[in-house]
Amino acid sequence: MRPVRFEDQGDWWLAYSAPHPALRPFLTAYNGYWEKGMVPSRMRTLPGRHAVMIVNLGSPLDLEVPGAPVERYSSFVAGMHDGHGSYHSPGGQRGVQLDLTPLGAYTLLGIPMGHLTNIAAALPDLLGRAAGELAARLDAAPGWPARFGLLDRFLLDRLEIGPSPSPEVTRAWQVLLATQGRAAVGDLAGDVGWSRRHLAQRFKEQVGLAPKVMARVLRFERAVELMAAGPPDLAGIAIGCGYFDQAHLNREVRALAGCTPTELLATLQPQSAESPPREYAGAGGGREGDPG
C-alpha cells in the first residue's frame, strides 16, 4: 500500500505522501487536509518558490490580494506572486494542496505561467471538465492512499501532453534556486547565452515572474525560513541573504509580507476569526476521522 504519513495538529488532520517518482521534479508532495470544526478563519499567504494548486473538497474560499477585489473559489491555482495575500474560510476545509514548481505548473497545467502572475484562477477554467471530475473522484475515494493514487494517474496523463520549458529558462531557474536568489540577472543571461531582455521575457512567460523579481522572492523566502528557525539575528540574516543591511531586510519584509519582521514572526499560524489573524506561507491541511 502507498505510504502516507498522518499528523494531528489540533484543529486539523494532515495527510502527506510523495508523488510518483516521475512527478517529483514538478511538485514536492501531496498535502491532504481536513479541518475538524467549522470555525471561520483568515490566513495570510507569503510569496515563495511554488505555485499552489488546491483541489477543494469542502467549503469555497475567498481569496484576497491587495489592490484587487475579493474572489470566491472552490478548486483553484494561485500563480507566482511577489506580494502577500490571504484566504478567508467559513470553516470545514477539506481537500488536497499541491505545491508545484513554476515550471512544473507550466508543464502540468499547459499554460504560460505569466498568465497567472499575482492572481488565482479557478481550476475548471484551466483544465475544463477534468477538474470537476477529479474533485468528484477524490471525494468518493475510500481514503488518502487512494486519493493520492488518483492524483498520480491524473498528473502523469497531464505530463504526457504538457509543454516542456526551454532549457535556457530551466537553467536560469536552477541557478536562482541554487544561489537562493543571489545570482545577478546579467550573469544568468550570459550563462544561458541570451540577452537580459530576452531572458526576462521568456522567464516571465514560463515561470510567472521576471528573473530579478523571482530572485527577490527567493531571498525573502530564505530570510523568512531563517527568522522562523529563531531566535532570529536579523542583522546576520540580512547579510546572509544578500541584503545591504537590516534596514533593507525590514523594507523587503514590509513590501512582500505587508508587516514588520517582528509582526511576521509573531503570526505564522492561522487563527480563528475571534482572534487577530495569523500569517502563514501556504494553505492548511487535515485528515478525515479515519486515517485510511
Secondary structure, DSSP 4 states (H G I P E B T S, - for coil): ----EEEE-SSEEEEEEPPPGGGTTTEEEEEEEEESS---EEEEE---S-EEEEEESSS-EEEE-TTS--EEESSEEE---SS-EEEEE-S--EEEEEEE-HHHHHHHH-S-GGGGTT-EEEHHHHHTHHHHHHHHHHHHSSSHHHHHHHHHHHHHHHHHHSPPPPHHHHHHHHHHHHTTT-S-HHHHHHHHT--HHHHHHHHHHHHSS-HHHHHHHHHHHHHHHHHHHSS--HHHHHHHTT-SSHHHHHHHHHHHHSS-HHHHHH--S-EETTS--EE-SS------SS--
